[in-house]
Amino acid sequence: MTVRTAVLTNSGATLAISASIPATYDAAGYAATTIAYTAVGQIETHGAHGVTATMIEFTPVDTAVVAKLKGSKNYGTKALTIGYVPGDAGQVILKTASESNNHYSVKVTYPLGTGESTAEVHYLDVIVSKLEYQNGSVNDAQKCNVELAVSRAPVIVAAT
């Protein structure tokens, strides 16, 4: 398999959500035909996702050198900015999810690179922790801010 060697633009990246969770938290589980994903429309900013480890520090008296250890992992919160469209099916699911304690499955699909026949996909197990309407001035579009609290390591399916 050839691995992409160039940076791509995010233009064309999509995010879809499902109220179903996979039987297994791997590529096959997330891609199962039992999970129906609904595209979220009008995403202006996809935000970031990944892992941050808590750093634990202590200083032994004998060396007086700060020792560092990795502690717990946090897979972060993906912050989205979305052009608010009340009739968008994906945004309706986000709204429902924001009032729920349930986990949801998210599929982020990136644009194809040169010579790729399948896109890179990131699958996320999330809780929708925020849906907030963003009001602005006369020349601003109506938007909402959504936060997806990522609960597990992202499952990344490489482009081919």
C-alpha positions as CSV (number, residue, x, y, z in Angstrom):
1,M,0.0,0.0,0.0
2,T,1.3,3.4,-0.9
3,V,1.1,6.0,1.8
4,R,0.2,9.6,0.9
5,T,3.3,11.9,1.0
6,A,1.6,15.3,0.5
7,V,-0.6,17.5,2.6
8,L,-4.2,17.8,1.5
9,T,-6.7,20.5,1.9
10,N,-9.8,19.9,4.0
11,S,-12.0,21.1,1.2
12,G,-14.6,18.4,0.7
13,A,-14.2,16.7,4.1
14,T,-17.5,15.5,5.6
15,L,-18.8,14.5,9.0
16,A,-21.7,12.1,9.5
17,I,-23.3,10.9,12.8
18,S,-25.2,7.8,13.8
19,A,-27.2,7.0,17.0
20,S,-26.0,3.4,16.6
21,I,-22.8,2.2,18.2
22,P,-20.7,-0.5,16.7
23,A,-20.6,-4.1,18.0
24,T,-16.8,-3.8,18.0
25,Y,-14.8,-0.6,18.2
26,D,-12.7,-1.3,15.1
27,A,-13.0,-0.5,11.3
28,A,-15.2,-3.4,10.6
29,G,-17.6,-2.6,13.5
30,Y,-17.9,1.1,12.5
31,A,-18.4,0.2,8.8
32,A,-21.0,-2.4,9.5
33,T,-24.2,-2.1,7.4
34,T,-26.2,-2.0,10.6
35,I,-24.9,1.6,11.3
36,A,-26.6,4.3,9.2
37,Y,-24.7,7.5,9.2
38,T,-26.4,10.9,8.5
39,A,-24.3,13.7,7.0
40,V,-24.2,16.9,9.1
41,G,-24.5,19.8,6.7
42,Q,-23.0,23.3,6.6
43,I,-19.9,22.5,8.7
44,E,-17.6,25.6,8.6
45,T,-14.9,24.2,11.0
46,H,-14.3,20.6,11.8
47,G,-12.1,21.2,14.9
48,A,-9.4,18.8,16.1
49,H,-9.3,15.3,17.6
50,G,-6.6,13.1,18.9
51,V,-4.9,12.2,22.2
52,T,-3.4,14.2,25.0
53,A,-1.7,12.4,27.9
54,T,-1.7,13.8,31.4
55,M,1.9,14.4,32.5
56,I,2.8,13.3,36.0
57,E,5.8,15.0,37.5
58,F,7.8,14.2,40.7
59,T,11.3,15.2,41.8
60,P,13.4,12.6,43.7
61,V,15.5,14.3,46.4
62,D,18.6,12.4,45.5
63,T,18.8,13.6,41.9
64,A,16.9,16.9,42.1
65,V,15.8,16.2,38.5
66,V,12.1,16.4,37.6
67,A,11.0,13.0,36.4
68,K,8.0,12.8,34.0
69,L,5.6,10.0,33.4
70,K,2.6,9.6,31.1
71,G,-0.7,9.3,33.0
72,S,-4.3,9.0,31.8
73,K,-5.2,9.6,28.1
74,N,-7.8,12.1,27.0
75,Y,-9.1,11.8,23.4
76,G,-10.3,15.4,23.5
77,T,-13.3,17.3,22.3
78,K,-13.9,18.0,18.6
79,A,-15.3,21.5,18.3
80,L,-17.5,22.1,15.3
81,T,-18.8,25.4,13.9
82,I,-21.9,24.8,11.8
83,G,-24.1,27.1,9.7
84,Y,-27.4,26.6,11.5
85,V,-30.1,24.9,9.4
86,P,-32.9,23.5,11.6
87,G,-34.1,21.1,8.9
88,D,-30.7,19.5,8.3
89,A,-31.1,15.8,9.3
90,G,-27.6,15.6,10.7
91,Q,-28.1,18.7,12.8
92,V,-31.4,17.3,14.1
93,I,-29.5,14.2,15.3
94,L,-26.9,16.5,17.0
95,K,-29.7,18.4,18.7
96,T,-31.2,15.2,20.0
97,A,-27.8,13.9,21.1
98,S,-27.0,17.2,23.0
99,E,-29.9,16.4,25.3
100,S,-28.9,12.7,25.7
101,N,-26.3,10.8,27.7
102,N,-25.9,8.2,25.0
103,H,-22.8,7.6,22.9
104,Y,-23.0,8.2,19.1
105,S,-20.8,7.1,16.2
106,V,-19.1,9.7,14.0
107,K,-17.5,9.2,10.6
108,V,-15.2,11.8,9.3
109,T,-14.3,11.3,5.6
110,Y,-11.4,13.2,4.1
111,P,-11.0,14.2,0.4
112,L,-9.1,11.9,-2.0
113,G,-5.5,12.5,-2.6
114,T,-3.7,12.0,-5.9
115,G,-3.8,8.4,-7.0
116,E,-6.2,7.4,-4.1
117,S,-9.3,5.3,-4.9
118,T,-10.7,5.3,-1.3
119,A,-10.7,8.2,1.2
120,E,-9.1,8.2,4.6
121,V,-11.8,7.8,7.3
122,H,-11.7,8.5,11.0
123,Y,-14.4,6.8,13.2
124,L,-15.1,8.3,16.6
125,D,-17.2,7.3,19.7
126,V,-18.6,10.5,21.0
127,I,-21.0,12.1,23.4
128,V,-22.4,15.4,22.2
129,S,-21.5,17.7,25.1
130,K,-22.5,21.0,23.7
131,L,-24.9,22.6,21.1
132,E,-24.9,26.3,21.5
133,Y,-26.5,28.8,19.1
134,Q,-24.1,31.5,18.1
135,N,-25.6,34.9,17.6
136,G,-23.7,37.7,15.9
137,S,-24.2,41.0,14.2
138,V,-26.2,42.0,11.2
139,N,-23.5,40.6,8.7
140,D,-23.1,37.2,10.4
141,A,-24.6,34.0,9.4
142,Q,-26.6,32.0,12.0
143,K,-24.4,29.3,13.4
144,C,-24.2,26.8,16.2
145,N,-21.2,25.5,18.1
146,V,-21.1,21.8,18.8
147,E,-18.7,19.9,20.9
148,L,-18.2,16.1,20.5
149,A,-16.5,14.6,23.5
150,V,-14.4,11.7,22.0
151,S,-14.6,8.7,24.4
152,R,-12.2,6.2,22.7
153,A,-9.1,6.3,20.5
154,P,-10.1,7.2,17.0
155,V,-10.2,4.3,14.5
156,I,-8.4,5.5,11.4
157,V,-8.8,3.7,8.1
158,A,-6.1,4.8,5.7
159,A,-6.8,5.9,2.2
160,T,-5.9,3.4,-0.6
